[in-house]
Amino acid sequence: MRGIDVFMDSLALHGVDTMFGNPGTTENPLLDSLIDHPDLKYYVTLHEGVAVGAAGFYAQASGKTGLVNLHVAPGLGNALGMMYGALKSKSPMIVTAGQQDTRMRLREPLLSHDLVAMAAPVTKWSAEPRDADEVSEVMRRAFQIANEEPKGPVFVALPINVMVQETELAAQGSGEYLRAVQAEQKGIAQVVQMLLASSNPAIVVGDDVATTDSSQLMVALAGETGAQVYHEGLRAQNAFPGKDIHNKGRLPFEAAGIRRVLAPHDLILMTGSPEFEEVWFDQGGLMPDGAKTIQLCSAASRAAFKFPVSLSLLGDLKTSIGSILRHLKTTAGKVYEADSIARNEALAIKHLANVTASEARLKSQWDYQPMTPARAIWEISSAIPEGTIVVDESITASVEIAAGFEFSSPGDYFGGRGGGIGQGIPGALGVKVAHMARPVLCTSGDGSAMYSIQALWTAAHHDLAIVFVIFSNKEYRVLKHNIDIYRNRFGQTSNKPYPHMDLMHPMLGFSEMARGMGLAAESVEDANDLAGAIKRGFDSGKPYLIEIAVSGKQ
């Protein structure tokens, strides 16, 4: 058998039935083999970054290992930004790229480079089989490493001559790999005692709560303790119901802001591996002085990694949360139960007040022209079909997105991590492939959309019924906010204009671009027309784009 046969058999042994890629000459062994493997669906993209973005979100949405095939050094270079996002999102995936014939290595042939070195900084492991005999072991190890906690992308270069070499070493499966490490009962008891001693606990949920199917247990724990629940500024998945009274939204992007939000709490329970991706430097740590901190973590390498904690408890997250909840219920006395009830009642009152205030703000801005993002999101959320998945990269409207949609379960929401933009539209492709039966809505800012707009062609080419919504404020709004922060933090003059942050002259025409790539599209300026446009998009059963004119920075 040839090296490419071993590669393809390895995919089958590990249950891979979906691949995203951008074809090229050094990928000919793989492309030619696809004809003999009709069960492996190949989604073609027009840019390598789109392929990786789609595969990363596919891995998040499906729970399977994502697979990508790229084109040599320039193609891998095009994909590195999206690979960084996949690493930050802990997306289990194997990124491959064709490599030139190694017999020409010293002659530096066209498109060649050290692919392993290029990929290493943004992957968990990077490798290249030297001959066909190594393909089996390299692929087995790649799947294992990609799916070990913390999960993430690995890279495998596929030299064209290695792919056509003969070998007698067949593909290997990874076998049954039981990863659920039980947390020590002593540690569970210690966590419970710290919760019982707390007068105002907080919980910070990481994406791991969603990926380990622990969200309902977390809802129960929040209810049992009366804890306020926060998530990070950026999140890949929905770990806690958006409308729950305990949900206090996202934490800021700087240490002082995080400390300020968490300051009222005497105990902070971090579930999963929150990364606290900061944007601005502040003196001091992330946690408020005097607060006790607990981290529940399934990966030893992430326990107390960025800052010290009072207690790190290593173990399977779902099992750990379940054990804490059961122990708490049997240990808590009537005084603690009364205190928890009082905290829950206070949270319910505050939640109702916040909802009332939000409705009042929306009403006061109801007739603004252009419409506000909040009005647009209200109209959209009222018109989408039941069970719609939202893939969001609206950035400056992300707070309104979180407030405007239900997001009651994991899998209702997907977003990008790491801060690199352009992930949303490709990500929607992967989410739709993972959930063909569910409606998918992709929301994106106009600046973000232009990083990967060619993903629309893939949606049309493969008939992926996604409704793409582009919020067009004709500017990089987030950069304007950030330059205001920069000027304030570093004592710079604050009355200067915003340099190179407007998307005008010429204006971007997203409806025209979408039609040019085979999608039906329309533009909406009047908020009263938006719900109808959303309904038309979903009723079409086809990929559909709606460009919405919204207000910019006020």
Stockholm file with secondary structure:
# STOCKHOLM 1.0

chainA/1-554         MRGIDVFMDSLALHGVDTMFGNPGTTENPLLDSLIDHPDLKYYVTLHEGVAVGAAGFYAQASGKTGLVNLHVAPGLGNALGMMYGALKSKSPMIVTAGQQDTRMRLREPLLSHDLVAMAAPVTKWSAEPRDADEVSEVMRRAFQIANEEPKGPVFVALPINVMVQETELAAQGSGEYLRAVQAEQKGIAQVVQMLLASSNPAIVVGDDVATTDSSQLMVALAGETGAQVYHEGLRAQNAFPGKDIHNKGRLPFEAAGIRRVLAPHDLILMTGSPEFEEVWFDQGGLMPDGAKTIQLCSAASRAAFKFPVSLSLLGDLKTSIGSILRHLKTTAGKVYEADSIARNEALAIKHLANVTASEARLKSQWDYQPMTPARAIWEISSAIPEGTIVVDESITASVEIAAGFEFSSPGDYFGGRGGGIGQGIPGALGVKVAHMARPVLCTSGDGSAMYSIQALWTAAHHDLAIVFVIFSNKEYRVLKHNIDIYRNRFGQTSNKPYPHMDLMHPMLGFSEMARGMGLAAESVEDANDLAGAIKRGFDSGKPYLIEIAVSGKQ
#=GR chainA/1-554 SS CBHHHHHHHHHHHTTCCEEEECCCGGGHHHHHHHTTCTTSEEEECSSHHHHHHHHHHHHHHHSSCEEEEEEHHHHHHHHHHHHHHHHHHTCCEEEEEEECCGGGGGGCCTTCCCHHHHHGGGSSEEECCSSGGGHHHHHHHHHHHHHSSSCCEEEEEEEHHHHHSBCSCCCCCCCCCCCCCCCCHHHHHHHHHHHHHCSSEEEEECTHHHHTTCHHHHHHHHHHHTCEEEECSSCSBCCSCTTCTTEEEECCSBHHHHHHHHTTCSEEEEESCCCCCCSBCCSSCSSCTTCEEEEEESCGGGTTCSSCCSEEEESCHHHHHHHHHHHHHHHCCHHHHHHHHHHHHHHHHHHHHHHHHHHHHHHHTTTCSSBCHHHHHHHHHHHSCTTCEEEEECGGGHHHHHHHSCCCSTTSEEECCSSCSSCHHHHHHHHHHHTTTSCEEEEEEHHHHTTSTTHHHHHHHTTCCEEEEEEECSBCHHHHHHHHHHHHHTTCCSSSCCTTCBCTTTTCCHHHHHHHTTCEEEEECSGGGHHHHHHHHHHHTSCEEEEEEBCCCC
#=GC SS_cons         CBHHHHHHHHHHHTTCCEEEECCCGGGHHHHHHHTTCTTSEEEECSSHHHHHHHHHHHHHHHSSCEEEEEEHHHHHHHHHHHHHHHHHHTCCEEEEEEECCGGGGGGCCTTCCCHHHHHGGGSSEEECCSSGGGHHHHHHHHHHHHHSSSCCEEEEEEEHHHHHSBCSCCCCCCCCCCCCCCCCHHHHHHHHHHHHHCSSEEEEECTHHHHTTCHHHHHHHHHHHTCEEEECSSCSBCCSCTTCTTEEEECCSBHHHHHHHHTTCSEEEEESCCCCCCSBCCSSCSSCTTCEEEEEESCGGGTTCSSCCSEEEESCHHHHHHHHHHHHHHHCCHHHHHHHHHHHHHHHHHHHHHHHHHHHHHHHTTTCSSBCHHHHHHHHHHHSCTTCEEEEECGGGHHHHHHHSCCCSTTSEEECCSSCSSCHHHHHHHHHHHTTTSCEEEEEEHHHHTTSTTHHHHHHHTTCCEEEEEEECSBCHHHHHHHHHHHHHTTCCSSSCCTTCBCTTTTCCHHHHHHHTTCEEEEECSGGGHHHHHHHHHHHTSCEEEEEEBCCCC
//
